[in-house]
Amino acid sequence: VSDLKRKWFDNKIYDLTEVAPYKYLQGDKDAYTDYCQCHADKIGKKVTLCFDRFDKLIKDMDENGYDPKHIIICDYDNTIIDGQHRSCYLLYKYGPDYEIDVLRLKLRLPYIVMLRNLVNKLFGFLRRP
């Protein structure tokens, strides 16, 4: 999972250890609050829903493990399109050498942007796995 990256609203690509869901797993609630507020401002959802859903995901993965039917989707350069929270959990729980299958879409940038927008519109940023 250490090869996976995440693109943020500032168009920078970050390692998973730098993103708010991973920081939350390490106990940094302030970083995750800012992350949730950013999404709340963009899509109009309550910040508490962000915490509730991630906590629910953490509990589910603690109890049942990672379900590969909810495969993590990446683009051609290992940037996550869908599955950031699951990826962060796996990195936190099992370490950087943990390996999973991902669905890699080899699309050009305009198509990736369209796909990300479609996923976000269909499922929202706070989609439950």
C-alpha positions in Angstrom: 0.0 0.0 0.0 3.0 2.3 0.3 2.9 2.9 -3.5 -0.6 4.4 -3.3 -0.9 8.2 -3.4 -3.7 10.7 -3.0 -4.4 13.9 -5.0 -6.0 16.8 -3.0 -7.9 19.9 -4.0 -4.6 21.8 -4.3 -3.7 19.4 -7.2 -0.7 18.1 -5.2 -0.1 14.4 -4.8 0.5 13.1 -1.3 1.8 9.9 0.2 -0.9 8.2 2.3 1.1 9.0 5.5 0.5 12.7 4.8 -3.3 12.6 4.3 -5.9 13.4 7.0 -7.4 9.9 7.3 -4.1 8.4 8.1 -3.3 11.1 10.5 -6.6 10.5 12.2 -5.7 6.9 12.7 -2.5 8.1 14.4 -4.6 10.3 16.8 -4.5 13.6 14.9 -8.2 14.6 15.1 -7.5 18.3 14.2 -6.2 17.3 10.7 -9.2 15.1 10.1 -11.6 17.8 11.3 -10.1 20.2 8.8 -10.4 17.5 6.1 -14.1 16.9 7.0 -14.8 20.6 7.1 -13.4 21.0 3.6 -15.7 18.3 2.3 -18.6 19.6 4.3 -18.1 23.0 2.7 -17.9 21.5 -0.8 -20.8 19.0 -0.6 -22.9 20.3 2.3 -22.7 17.4 4.7 -22.2 17.6 8.4 -18.7 17.2 9.8 -19.9 14.7 12.3 -21.0 12.4 9.5 -17.4 12.3 8.3 -16.2 11.1 11.7 -19.1 8.7 12.2 -18.6 7.0 8.8 -14.9 6.6 9.2 -15.2 5.3 12.7 -17.8 2.8 11.4 -15.4 1.7 8.6 -12.6 1.3 11.1 -14.7 -0.8 13.3 -15.9 -2.9 10.4 -12.4 -3.5 9.1 -11.2 -4.3 12.6 -13.9 -6.9 13.0 -14.1 -8.3 9.5 -10.9 -7.4 7.8 -10.5 -5.8 4.3 -13.1 -7.0 1.9 -11.6 -7.1 -1.6 -15.0 -6.8 -3.3 -14.7 -3.1 -2.3 -11.6 -2.9 -4.4 -9.5 0.3 -4.3 -9.5 2.1 -7.6 -6.3 4.0 -8.8 -5.3 5.7 -11.9 -2.2 4.9 -14.0 0.2 6.4 -11.5 -1.2 4.8 -8.3 -3.2 7.9 -7.3 -6.3 6.7 -5.5 -9.6 7.5 -7.3 -11.8 5.7 -4.7 -10.7 4.0 -1.5 -8.5 6.5 0.4 -9.9 5.6 3.8 -9.6 1.9 3.3 -6.0 2.3 2.0 -5.1 4.5 5.0 -6.5 1.9 7.3 -4.5 -0.9 5.7 -1.3 1.1 5.8 -1.9 1.9 9.5 -2.9 -1.6 10.5 -0.5 -3.7 8.4 2.4 -1.3 7.4 3.8 -0.1 4.1 4.7 -3.6 2.7 1.1 -4.9 2.9 -0.1 -5.8 -0.6 -3.5 -5.6 -2.1 -5.0 -5.9 -5.5 -6.2 -2.6 -7.0 -8.3 -1.7 -10.0 -5.9 0.4 -12.1 -7.5 2.6 -14.8 -5.1 3.6 -17.5 -6.8 6.7 -18.6 -5.6 10.1 -19.7 -5.9 12.9 -17.2 -9.1 14.5 -18.6 -10.9 11.1 -18.3 -9.6 10.6 -14.8 -10.9 14.0 -13.7 -14.3 13.1 -15.3 -14.3 9.7 -13.5 -13.4 11.3 -10.1 -16.2 13.8 -10.6 -18.6 11.1 -11.5 -17.7 9.0 -8.5 -18.0 12.0 -6.2 -21.4 12.9 -7.6 -22.7 9.4 -7.5 -21.4 8.4 -4.1 -20.2 11.6 -2.4 -16.8 12.1 -0.7 -18.1 10.3 2.3 -19.2 7.1 0.5 -19.6 4.1 2.7 -17.6 1.0 1.4 
